Amino acid sequence: MNAGDLREMTRDELIGKLKEVQEGLFNLRFQKATGQLDNTAQLPKNRKDIARILTVLSEMDAKAGE
């Protein structure tokens, strides 16, 4: 997911996507702890996706506050 796609989403869609990605990260961490995680590259990918979503949300807040 790239920032351009995220900027086209509404605030509610972004919040829903954020919750979805956070749940996915939780599940990946749980899989890692139990030794069932095959693709460890998913962990940093999910963290970066969360950061992108939060960045776009803060941009929206800053733009709305102008």
C-alpha positions in Angstrom: 0.0 0.0 0.0 1.4 3.4 -0.9 0.7 6.8 0.4 -1.0 8.0 -2.8 -3.7 5.3 -2.5 -4.2 6.2 1.2 -4.6 9.9 0.4 -7.6 9.0 -1.8 -9.4 7.3 1.0 -11.8 9.0 3.4 -11.0 9.4 7.1 -13.4 6.6 8.1 -11.9 4.2 5.5 -8.4 5.0 6.9 -9.4 4.4 10.4 -10.9 1.0 9.4 -7.8 0.1 7.4 -5.6 1.1 10.4 -7.6 -1.2 12.7 -7.3 -4.0 10.1 -3.6 -3.7 9.8 -3.1 -3.4 13.5 -5.0 -6.7 14.0 -2.9 -8.3 11.3 0.3 -7.1 13.1 -1.0 -8.6 16.3 -1.7 -11.9 14.6 1.8 -11.9 13.0 3.4 -11.3 16.4 1.4 -14.1 17.9 2.5 -16.4 15.1 6.1 -15.4 15.6 5.9 -16.1 19.4 4.5 -19.6 18.7 7.0 -20.4 16.0 4.4 -20.6 13.2 5.4 -17.5 11.2 6.9 -18.4 7.8 7.4 -14.9 6.3 9.1 -12.7 8.8 9.2 -9.8 6.3 5.5 -9.2 6.9 6.3 -7.7 10.4 8.2 -4.6 9.2 5.8 -4.2 6.3 2.8 -4.0 8.6 4.6 -1.5 10.9 5.4 0.7 7.9 1.8 0.5 6.7 0.6 1.6 10.1 3.0 4.5 10.0 1.8 5.5 6.5 -1.8 5.5 7.6 -1.1 7.5 10.7 0.9 10.0 8.7 -1.9 10.5 6.2 -4.4 10.9 9.0 -2.2 13.6 10.7 -1.9 15.3 7.3 -5.7 15.4 7.1 -6.0 16.8 10.6 -3.5 19.5 9.8 -5.2 20.4 6.6 -8.6 20.5 8.4 -7.1 22.8 11.1 -6.0 25.5 8.6 
